[in-house]
Amino acid sequence: MGEQGPTSSGKLVPNFIHHPAEPKMIKIWSMKKAESDAAKKKPKTSAAQIRVQKDLTELELPSTMTTHFPDPTDLLNFTLTINPDEGMYKGGSFIFNFVINLNYPHEPPKVKCTQKIYHPNVDIEGNVCLNILREDWKPVLNLNAVIVGLQYLFLEPNADDPLNKEAANDLRNDRVGFEHNVKNSMNGRSIRGTTYDVVTSKRS
């Protein structure tokens, strides 16, 4: 209770001191605004990111394959390294770049080989001929399906659907010569005037 003060009748009545509520309300409003601003700055997780995160969680890569994320917070851009332990490409280390747009899984990921390699289904620009990356893609497919498809290309190159037609002709008409070219190309030698990158695995 505060001090007493006189009225017009001369009687003393208590004066109650009321502290204004404005400072507290301003503080609460400021906190709410700060939370709102922080929420706006935080990027929203897209449907594509959620699906990619699910795909990656379900991946069970063999010891011959590894993924690498240059930016750990960006799941839509990463590399896959394949080190075949059997077949004609055994001893090589092949790196593929994955770029996934926000329409995934309605559109397939874009996949390119980062090296210049001698392969019927990979051209010298790194483009990959894999049916599920083109007309056979369906939203029910996932990253694991793409990775398995890439792995299979090194175990069983397909001469019937080529991007490198010369390599496909070699595979179709002279398998022994094709295998010889594969080994030479992996060591950075030239095949018909085209010099390929050294892709010999450190693990081999």
C-alpha positions as CSV (number, residue, x, y, z in Angstrom):
1,M,0.0,0.0,0.0
2,G,1.2,3.6,-0.8
3,E,0.9,6.8,1.0
4,Q,-2.5,8.3,1.9
5,G,-3.7,11.5,0.3
6,P,-6.5,14.0,1.1
7,T,-9.9,14.0,-0.8
8,S,-12.1,17.0,-1.3
9,S,-13.8,16.2,1.9
10,G,-10.6,16.3,3.8
11,K,-10.5,12.5,4.5
12,L,-7.3,10.5,3.9
13,V,-7.6,7.6,1.4
14,P,-4.9,5.3,0.4
15,N,-3.1,5.9,-2.9
16,F,-2.3,2.6,-4.8
17,I,0.7,2.9,-7.0
18,H,0.2,1.0,-10.4
19,H,3.3,0.1,-12.3
20,P,2.7,0.2,-16.1
21,A,2.6,-3.1,-17.9
22,E,4.0,-1.7,-21.2
23,P,7.7,-2.6,-20.7
24,K,6.8,-6.3,-20.1
25,M,4.5,-6.4,-23.1
26,I,7.2,-4.8,-25.3
27,K,9.7,-7.4,-24.2
28,I,7.3,-10.3,-25.0
29,W,6.5,-8.7,-28.4
30,S,10.3,-8.3,-29.1
31,M,10.9,-12.0,-28.3
32,K,8.1,-13.1,-30.5
33,K,9.4,-11.0,-33.4
34,A,12.9,-12.4,-32.9
35,E,11.5,-16.0,-33.0
36,S,9.6,-15.1,-36.2
37,D,12.6,-13.6,-37.9
38,A,14.7,-16.6,-37.0
39,A,12.1,-18.9,-38.4
40,K,12.0,-16.9,-41.7
41,K,15.8,-17.1,-42.0
42,K,15.9,-20.8,-41.5
43,P,15.5,-22.5,-44.9
44,K,12.5,-24.7,-45.3
45,T,13.1,-28.4,-45.9
46,S,11.7,-29.3,-49.4
47,A,9.9,-32.5,-50.3
48,A,12.9,-33.4,-52.5
49,Q,15.3,-33.0,-49.5
50,I,13.0,-35.2,-47.3
51,R,12.9,-37.9,-50.0
52,V,16.6,-37.8,-50.6
53,Q,17.3,-38.0,-46.8
54,K,15.0,-41.1,-46.7
55,D,16.8,-42.6,-49.7
56,L,20.2,-42.1,-48.2
57,T,19.1,-43.5,-44.9
58,E,18.1,-46.7,-46.7
59,L,21.4,-47.0,-48.6
60,E,23.5,-50.1,-47.8
61,L,26.6,-49.5,-49.9
62,P,29.2,-52.3,-50.3
63,S,32.8,-51.7,-49.5
64,T,33.5,-51.0,-53.2
65,M,31.4,-47.8,-53.1
66,T,31.5,-44.6,-51.1
67,T,29.6,-41.3,-51.1
68,H,31.0,-37.9,-50.3
69,F,29.1,-34.7,-49.5
70,P,31.3,-31.5,-50.1
71,D,28.7,-29.6,-48.1
72,P,27.3,-31.8,-45.3
73,T,24.2,-29.6,-45.1
74,D,23.4,-30.1,-48.8
75,L,22.0,-33.5,-49.5
76,L,21.1,-32.7,-53.1
77,N,24.7,-32.5,-54.3
78,F,27.2,-35.3,-53.7
79,T,29.7,-37.7,-55.3
80,L,29.7,-41.5,-55.6
81,T,33.0,-43.4,-56.0
82,I,32.9,-46.9,-57.5
83,N,35.9,-49.2,-57.1
84,P,35.0,-52.4,-59.0
85,D,36.5,-55.5,-57.5
86,E,35.6,-57.7,-60.4
87,G,35.1,-57.5,-64.2
88,M,37.0,-55.6,-66.8
89,Y,37.1,-52.4,-64.8
90,K,38.6,-54.0,-61.7
91,G,41.3,-51.8,-60.2
92,G,39.7,-48.5,-61.3
93,S,38.2,-45.8,-59.2
94,F,35.3,-44.0,-60.9
95,I,33.7,-40.9,-59.5
96,F,30.2,-39.8,-60.4
97,N,28.6,-36.4,-59.5
98,F,25.0,-36.4,-58.5
99,V,22.9,-33.3,-58.8
100,I,19.3,-33.6,-57.6
101,N,16.8,-30.8,-58.3
102,L,13.7,-29.9,-56.3
103,N,11.4,-31.9,-58.6
104,Y,12.9,-35.2,-57.3
105,P,11.5,-37.9,-57.3
106,H,9.3,-36.8,-60.2
107,E,12.5,-36.2,-62.2
108,P,15.6,-38.4,-62.0
109,P,18.9,-37.1,-60.6
110,K,21.5,-35.8,-63.0
111,V,24.5,-38.0,-63.0
112,K,27.9,-37.4,-64.7
113,C,31.2,-39.1,-64.5
114,T,33.9,-36.6,-63.5
115,Q,36.6,-38.4,-65.4
116,K,37.2,-39.1,-69.0
117,I,36.9,-42.9,-69.3
118,Y,36.7,-45.5,-72.0
119,H,33.3,-47.1,-71.6
120,P,30.5,-47.9,-74.1
121,N,27.9,-46.2,-71.9
122,V,29.8,-43.1,-70.8
123,D,30.9,-40.5,-73.3
124,I,34.1,-38.4,-73.0
125,E,32.0,-35.6,-71.5
126,G,30.9,-37.8,-68.6
127,N,27.3,-38.3,-69.7
128,V,25.9,-41.7,-68.7
129,C,23.6,-43.9,-70.7
130,L,21.4,-45.6,-68.1
131,N,17.8,-46.2,-68.9
132,I,16.4,-45.3,-65.5
133,L,18.1,-41.9,-65.7
134,R,16.0,-41.2,-68.8
135,E,12.8,-42.7,-70.2
136,D,12.4,-45.5,-67.7
137,W,12.6,-43.3,-64.6
138,K,9.6,-43.5,-62.2
139,P,9.0,-41.7,-58.9
140,V,9.0,-45.0,-57.1
141,L,12.6,-45.5,-58.0
142,N,15.3,-44.3,-55.6
143,L,19.0,-43.4,-55.3
144,N,19.8,-47.0,-54.5
145,A,18.4,-48.1,-57.9
146,V,20.6,-45.6,-59.7
147,I,23.7,-46.6,-57.8
148,V,23.0,-50.3,-58.5
149,G,22.6,-49.4,-62.2
150,L,25.9,-47.6,-62.3
151,Q,27.6,-50.5,-60.6
152,Y,26.2,-52.9,-63.1
153,L,27.6,-50.9,-66.0
154,F,31.1,-51.7,-64.9
155,L,30.3,-55.4,-64.5
156,E,28.4,-55.7,-67.7
157,P,29.0,-52.9,-70.2
158,N,26.1,-52.6,-72.7
159,A,27.2,-52.4,-76.4
160,D,23.5,-52.2,-77.5
161,D,22.8,-48.7,-76.0
162,P,26.1,-46.8,-76.4
163,L,27.2,-43.3,-76.0
164,N,30.8,-44.1,-77.0
165,K,30.1,-46.0,-80.2
166,E,33.8,-46.9,-80.9
167,A,34.0,-48.6,-77.5
168,A,30.7,-50.3,-78.1
169,N,32.0,-51.7,-81.5
170,D,35.2,-52.9,-79.8
171,L,33.2,-54.7,-77.1
172,R,30.8,-56.2,-79.7
173,N,33.4,-57.3,-82.3
174,D,36.7,-57.8,-80.3
175,R,36.2,-58.4,-76.7
176,V,39.8,-59.2,-76.0
177,G,40.9,-56.0,-77.7
178,F,38.2,-54.1,-75.7
179,E,39.6,-55.4,-72.4
180,H,43.1,-54.4,-73.5
181,N,41.8,-50.9,-74.3
182,V,40.1,-50.7,-70.9
183,K,43.3,-51.4,-69.1
184,N,45.3,-48.9,-71.2
185,S,42.7,-46.2,-70.8
186,M,42.6,-46.7,-67.0
187,N,46.3,-46.0,-67.0
188,G,45.9,-42.7,-68.9
189,R,46.9,-43.9,-72.3
190,S,45.3,-42.9,-75.6
191,I,42.8,-44.9,-77.6
192,R,42.4,-43.7,-81.2
193,G,43.7,-40.3,-80.4
194,T,41.7,-39.7,-77.3
195,T,43.7,-39.6,-74.0
196,Y,41.8,-40.9,-71.0
197,D,42.2,-40.0,-67.4
198,V,44.2,-42.1,-65.0
199,V,41.6,-43.8,-62.8
200,T,43.7,-46.6,-61.3
201,S,42.5,-47.1,-57.8
202,K,44.9,-46.6,-54.9
203,R,43.3,-49.7,-53.4
204,S,44.4,-52.0,-56.2
